Amino acid sequence: MGTFRIEGGHRLHGEITPQGAKNEALQILCAVLLTAEPVTVHNIPDIVDVNKLIAILENLGVKIQKKGKGSFTFKADDINLDYLQSDEFKVDGRSLRGSIMLVGPLLARFGKGYMPKPGGDKIGRRRLDTHFEGFIKLGAKFRYNREEHFYGVEAKKLKGAYMLLDEASVTGTANIVMAAVLAEGTTTIYNAACEPYLQQLCKMLNRMGANISGIGSNLLTIEGVSSLKGTEHRMLPDMIEIGSWIGLAAMTRSELTIKDVSWENLGLIPSVFQKLGITLEKKNDDIHIPAHKDGYTIQNYIDGSILTIADAPWPGLTPDLLSIILVVATQAKGEVLIHQKMFESRLFFVDKLLDMGAKIILCDPHRATVIGHNFQSTLKATTMVSPDIRAGVSLLIAALSAHGVSTIHNIEQIDRGYESIDTRLQAIGARITRV
């Protein structure tokens, strides 16, 4: 189990460039299975979860050629479907939740897709019903081996259908879209997710020859085609990492510039941090955060009531940033209610912040009230364990703001989602060592 040793309480300074988007990468890499022609993808983050998926694709028989840092060409012209039934795949697929999105492309192109129950962050129930209900509506037969927790869908030919998704699941929408592009006839998906990463997937599929309309809305219409061709694609910067660096700058009262953030794809993220009192300056496509030497003050609602920050489907705030926002609020002036609607275990990491001296009332599994210190008292260094990717980075930000030396164990969780985070933070002055 890896460990970070962090000497906190130091100001940071400089520029940091966000990695390619993790959540987009998992969708885009699965989509290469939809064609036998080469697909070249740029700005792929070098992180554990993405590298696991690339390894699975290689075991499936996809030919992979590295073109440069973050750039790869994939050619899925000789797929080994026997691998899907192997014990090796049951282990590989189980270790990565994003591997569920292999099922849609495999079902569309080869008539069958299999998947062990995937793992991922332990942040609460993360059901897969949306995915498989969509496949069933397209004409697939579903089966589930309860003893081995192994899912399977099969179909001689998928046929377009109308469906109203029971939740606006990003991975569920992506999986169904990838299955529907090669189905016969028209598929209509209502209550579809419309996150920028899902938009990126749809745009890439259209360049490959798919016929998807309604991109960016919650109503997608897909006219099935017989085959897709190759293409080239560049991934967006990771909006969760951008939010992480905004939070880091505020908590350490540092002057930072976040480069090439793709402002038009950030949605509510800048305005939510501004509601916490954080100053963000737009400079071309960069975000500049000045040093908040006098701290930052949380806005109340216009009637004077306490601010609530909650997650919601896009264009609402992504749930992946609530852990960061909660930590940032611990040193704000004022109070805020954090409402995590989607996952019932994501706020349980606050016990570690309480150990550091934060003032937080955990109301229930979904809500926490944060009473900010206004930097009148600093967080205390401590030893902690990273429970998941986002909580791990939140604790890292807390440790960088705290006086003293903190230790974070189980940093493999952080490495799953953040590329070379220690060396990139060292470059802007952070005192962090990988042990």
C-alpha positions, 0 to 999 in steps of 0.5 A: 500500500503506497503512502504520501508524506505531505508537509503542509502550510506552504504557499504554492505558485505557478501553472498547472495543466489538467490531464485528459478527462478520465471519465471521457477516456473510459467511454472513448476507449470502449468505442474503438471496438465499434470499427475494424478501422484505426482510431487515434485518440489524443490526450489520454491520461496516464492513470491506473483506471485508464491503463487497466482498460487499455490492457483489457483491450489489448487482451481482447486482441485490439492492436495498440500503437503508442504515437506519443505522450497520451496519444494512441492508435487502436485497431480492433480488426481481430477480436478474441471473443474467447477472452470474454469467457476466460477466468483472466477477464473475470479478474480484469473486468472486476477490477474496473467499473468503467469496463461495463462500457465494453458491453455495448460496443461488443453487443452491437458489433459481435452480437454478444457482450459479457461482464463480471460485476465491476468494482470501483469506488466504494461510495454507495450503491451503483446499480447497472439496471439502466445499462441492461434495460436499454440493451433488452429494449434493443432486443438483447437477451439478458442472463446473470450467473449469480454464483460468479456475478457474471452478466451476459447479453446476446442478440442476433440483430439489435433493433431500434426502440424508444426508451425512457431511462429510469435515471440519467446515467452517464455510463448507461447512456454511453453504453446504450448509444454505442449499442444503438449506433449499429442497430437496425432502425431508429432508437430514441433515448429520453432522459439521456445524460448530456454531460460534455464527455457524453457529447464528445462520445456522440460527436466522435461516433458521428465522425465515424459514420453514426447518425446521432441527433440531439447531442447536448440535450436529454433527448437523443435520436439515433438512426442505425447504420451498418458499419462505422469507420475510423477517426481521430479524437482529442479528449477534453481536459478533466473538469474534476481535476480543474475543480480540484486545483481551484480548491487547492489554490483557495485552501493554501491561499496560493496564486495559481493558473490552470491552463487550457481548461475549456471554459465552455465545458465547465458548466456550473463549476466556476460559479459554484466556487465563486459562491464559496467566495473564491475569485476566478479570473478568465484569461483566454482559456485559462483560469487564474486564481489570485492568492486569497490572503484575506480568505473567502466568504460563502454567499448566503441566499438573497433571503439570508438563508444558508447556502446549499450546494448539491449535485445534479445531472448535467448541467447541474454540478457533478457529484465528483466535486462535492468532496473537494467543495466540502474541504474548501468550505472548512476554511471559508468564512460562513456556513454551507450545507453540502447535499450529496444526493447520488451516493450514500457513502461518499460523505463518510470521509468527513471523520478524517477532517474532524480529526484534523479539526474541521467543524462539520456536522454529518446530518445523515449519509447524504448531508453535511453542514460545514462551519468554516474556520475563516483561517482563524485556526488551521487544520491539524496534520494527521495520518489517514487512509484514502477511501476513494479517488475524490475523497483521497484528493480532498484529504490531500488538499486538506493536508497541503493546507494543514500545518505539520506533516500528514500521511495518507495511505492507500494512495493507489486510489488517488493514482486511479484518477490523477496522473503523476499527482505528486510530481505535478504538485511538486512543480508548483511548490508542494512538499509531497513525497511518495513513500 
